[in-house]
């Protein structure tokens, strides 16, 4: 057992951390008050670190993957098993002012750990418990770093500082992101599910191109005639001859329409009805009832060879431009069987070996290759392989899409972040359709509707919002993102670049600074009015549009200190200070 001391910048708070399983813990020189870093050299299989910290004004614990749960967990209920393919080793205690009281992160050299921050009922403080059990070896040494940030910062700035350090640590290992990854795409999942066919894909691609989509993502169904939503037929990853009789010719036809082609594959899964089953059935981690399939064990070289060939074939033989790699989180297997004799000792190491082999080969064939990962795969170790990260499934839920895309943006580094596929009922009000796009506003949209069957009203809304997201992409996707109130699922989100864009979801008061000269305020709430504070004493140009982009007001006036502006629900106001 060893210890080290943690101090607040003013020196008023001092706590002692206990460490076991480490050969050494070395503090780095403090380059910035309030940011503490420790280099840990592992001795045992697991290194544990434990300390408490006062945070009595905290209202939520921000975590890498949390869905709708925004609570302050207890110490006994806060444990998360972090793996390369599930979540990331970082969390931040946040108060009602959006300030980080404590942000804790581990370096990108950590493949796996148990990560917990929660209320200790006995001491009324936050108990931090870290148990690091899988670390990348460098020159035979297992080393990682612990980062503790106790500065009084907006939590988004504190998280950005973490991703900046991960970026520096990974360096040129990070995969490049093609420009097309930040353009709207069409997905077949909600529109077709497993009933997808070459004919339907080409129809979606043709219509999607007219709406500005840059790629079509062909989801589950191309590899099977079974449409029961199970995966018992997965594992061979060959197109079904009934609905995709000429895959290479089909991909060429989509390319002729001007779209890239991204193909769904679930590399971990193998079903009993696949041709590969007899060969690989004893090379699995186990069976998943809900999927009707087993999960392949990537620690076996022959498993990795099978998966690599399955993923390279679509690029090499059919000409696809990208892969949507799904169900990678099934590799975060608890209590796996003993490691086989081979070239890797952990599942996470095997996963990285297979992903590295896939991406190195397919990028040799197609340097601008697209790789989509789902939101759970937000770990910085996967930045080496993926190019864009999609929000977890949340069909027809603009609130959850907002929360998940903003969460992902805060940890994605330079990865593109995509919404879950947008869908709505064909008879929905135009404002309801627009809210789907407003919920996904700070991400790249994926659409999954029968676009050629939309009503004229829906067509106008979809074209307007896709155009708005495209025209403002520099700030929406590349600006400084500042979300408010993570405990309330983000009541307002602001992006600042050459202009400022603010999406109002629940907090109707928009506070402008002197730097905000050109501002777009989007009304994502339920009331047809927003309040603007600090628009200045000079003349202000105001243009208000409804949910389809139709102008409803234009004028110039002197704004009061608290300015009430009538903005239709799902509409927007453009404010320019002269």
SEDO-412401 format. One record per residue (C-alpha): x, y, z; residue in one letter. Coordinates in steps of 0.1 Angstrom, whole numbers, plus 5000, padded with zeros to 4 digits. Example, Ala and Ser with C-alpha at 12.3 -4.5 7.8 and 13.67 -1.06 7.14 Angstrom:
<nodes>
512349555078A;513749895071S;
</nodes>
This chain:
<nodes>
500050005000X;501250354991X;499650694994X;499751034978X;498251374987X;495551564967X;495251944974X;492852204961X;494452514945X;493952724976X;495352454998X;492252445020X;491252095010X;493651815014X;492951445011X;495051135010X;494650874983X;495450504990X;497050294963X;497549914961X;499049704934X;501449974922X;505249964920X;505350344921X;503150654920X;505050964908X;503451304908X;504251524878X;505251894883X;502152104886X;501952304854X;498552454861X;497052514896X;494252264902X;495352004877X;497151714893X;498751424874X;500251104887X;502250844867X;501450494880X;503650194874X;501749864879X;503149574899X;500049354903X;497349254878X;495049514893X;495949864906X;493450014930X;493250384939X;490850524965X;490150874981X;487351094991X;486651454981X;484051714993X;481551824967X;478451914987X;477052144959X;477251874932X;473951794915X;475051524890X;477851304880X;478651334843X;479751004829X;480850884794X;477750664788X;474850724810X;471650754789X;468850934808X;470350874843X;471651204856X;471751134893X;474351154920X;475050784925X;476050624958X;479550484961X;478150134962X;475950194931X;478350384909X;480650114896X;481150104859X;483149834841X;485050034815X;486549844785X;488049954751X;484649884735X;482450024763X;482450374778X;485650564788X;487650624820X;486450974829X;483751134851X;482951484864X;481051604894X;478951914883X;477052174903X;473952374893X;476152644877X;477552384853X;480952404871X;483152104875X;483952034912X;486051734904X;486951564871X;488851234872X;490351064841X;492750784833X;495150794804X;494450624770X;496850344779X;494050194801X;492149924783X;489949814812X;489049924847X;486249954873X;485450324876X;483350454905X;482550794920X;479650814944X;478250954976X;479850795007X;476950795031X;479150765062X;481351065054X;478951285032X;481751315007X;482351164972X;484250844973X;486450774942X;487350414936X;489450304906X;490549954899X;492749934867X;493049574854X;494049604817X;496949834807X;498749854773X;502349734777X;505149954764X;508549794764X;507249524788X;506049794813X;502449854824X;502050224831X;499150464831X;498450814844X;495750954866X;494451304860X;492551504887X;491151844879X;489752054907X;489652384890X;486452594890X;485752544853X;482652484831X;482352104830X;482652104792X;485952284794X;487252034820X;486251744797X;487851914767X;491051934786X;490851554791X;490251484754X;493151714745X;495451504767X;494151184751X;494851334717X;498351424726X;498951084741X;497650894711X;499351124685X;499550994650X;497750674659X;494450854657X;492550774625X;491951054600X;488351164596X;487251214560X;485251524552X;482251314541X;481851194577X;480451534586X;477851534559X;474251414563X;473651044555X;470650824548X;470350504569X;468050214559X;467450084595X;464250254606X;462850274570X;463549914560X;464749714590X;465749364578X;463549404547X;466149594529X;467049514492X;469249644465X;466149804449X;465149994481X;468750104488X;469050254453X;465650424456X;466750574490X;470050684476X;468450854446X;465951054467X;468551104495X;470951264471X;468251524461X;468051624498X;471851654501X;472751324517X;476351224510X;476250854518X;473750574523X;474250334553X;472949994545X;472049834578X;471149484590X;469249264565X;471549254534X;473148934547X;470048724554X;466648634542X;465548594578X;463548904590X;462848804626X;465249054640X;467548784654X;471148704645X;471248324642X;472248354606X;475148604612X;478748514607X;479448464570X;478748824559X;477848734524X;474948904506X;471748714502X;471148624466X;467348694468X;467549074476X;471249154467X;471948934436X;474849144424X;476449334452X;479349494433X;477049604405X;474549744431X;477349944449X;478450084415X;474850204408X;474750384442X;478150544434X;476750664401X;474150854421X;476951044438X;476750874472X;479250684492X;478250334504X;478550224541X;477749864550X;476649724584X;478549434599X;478449294634X;481949134636X;481548974671X;478448774663X;478148424649X;474948224646X;474347844645X;472847874610X;476048024595X;478447824574X;481347934597X;479647784628X;481047434626X;484547574623X;484347844650X;481647734675X;484247634701X;486047974697X;483248174714X;482848364747X;479348244751X;475748264738X;473548574741X;469848484744X;468548814733X;470548804701X;470148434692X;473848434685X;477148364701X;480048614706X;483348514689X;486448524711X;488948764696X;491848614715X;492048334689X;494148414658X;491748204636X;488748414649X;490548734640X;491448604606X;487848514599X;486648864611X;489249054591X;488348874559X;484648934565X;485349304569X;487849344541X;485849154515X;483149434511X;485749694504X;488049484482X;485449284462X;482249504462X;483749854464X;482049984495X;483350304510X;482850234547X;481749994574X;479350024602X;480849804628X;478149704653X;477749514686X;481349564695X;480249614731X;479349244733X;483149194736X;482949364770X;482349014783X;482148964821X;483848644835X;485348524802X;486748174799X;490448134805X;492648294779X;493748044752X;497347974743X;498148254718X;499348594712X;497148804735X;496048764771X;492948984773X;489749024752X;490449404749X;493849324735X;492349084710X;489649334700X;492349594693X;494449344673X;491449264651X;490349624646X;493949724638X;494249444612X;490849544596X;491549914594X;495149884582X;494049664553X;490949844543X;492650184545X;495350044522X;492549974497X;490550294504X;492450564523X;489250774529X;487450484545X;484550554568X;484150354600X;481050404621X;480950304658X;477950324681X;477950554712X;479150304737X;482450274718X;483550624729X;486750504745X;489850704733X;491550374724X;489050334696X;490050674681X;492750464663X;490050294642X;486750474640X;485950794620X;482450874633X;480350794663X;476550754662X;474250814691X;472750504707X;469350394694X;466550634704X;463850614677X;461550924675X;463051064707X;464451414700X;465251474737X;467351154740X;469051224706X;470051564720X;471451424752X;473351144735X;474851354707X;475951624731X;477451354755X;479251204726X;480551544713X;482051614747X;484351304745X;484751254708X;487851464702X;488051514665X;485751224657X;482551314638X;479451254659X;476151144642X;472651144655X;470650834658X;468550794627X;465751054624X;462250924620X;458751044626X;455150954619X;453951034584X;451051244599X;453151434624X;452851804626X;455551994608X;456852134641X;457251774654X;459351684623X;461551994629X;462051904665X;463751584654X;466451784636X;466752044664X;467351764689X;470251644667X;471451994658X;474951964672X;475751644653X;475751514617X;472151394609X;471251054597X;467751024582X;465750704579X;462350794563X;460650714530X;461751054517X;459951004483X;456650964502X;456851274524X;453951524523X;454851864508X;454852014543X;457351754556X;459451804525X;459752174532X;460752114568X;463351844560X;464952044532X;465152354553X;466752184583X;469151974563X;470152294546X;470452484579X;472652214594X;474852204563X;475152584561X;476052624597X;478152314601X;481352504608X;480052634641X;477552354649X;480152074645X;483452264648X;482652544672X;483252554710X;480352354724X;478852474758X;475852274770X;473952384801X;472552184830X;473551824823X;471451724854X;468351844835X;469351674802X;470751994787X;468252284788X;470252494764X;473252424741X;475552684726X;478152654698X;480552944692X;482753004662X;482553274636X;478953314647X;476953194677X;474152934675X;472052874706X;469452594709X;466852664735X;465152344749X;463852434783X;465652744796X;464053024776X;466453294786X;469453344762X;472253554777X;474453714751X;477953854757X;479654144740X;481453894716X;478053764703X;477653984673X;475753744650X;473553494668X;471053234657X;468553124684X;466652804677X;463452744696X;463552384705X;461152424734X;457352424737X;456552794741X;456453034711X;458653294728X;462253334738X;463853594761X;467153754751X;469353924777X;472254154768X;471554224731X;473054574736X;471854934734X;472454984697X;470254884667X;469654514662X;468554334631X;466054064637X;464753794613X;462353534626X;461453214606X;459052924613X;459852554613X;460052534575X;462252844571X;459453074560X;460053424572X;457453564596X;459153884608X;461954114597X;462954444613X;465454664631X;465054794666X;466754884698X;466454584721X;465554624758X;467754464784X;465454164786X;463954124751X;460953904745X;460853774710X;458053584695X;459553274678X;457352994665X;457952654681X;460752484661X;461452814644X;464453044648X;465553404652X;468553554636X;469953844656X;472754074642X;474054364663X;475054664642X;
</nodes>
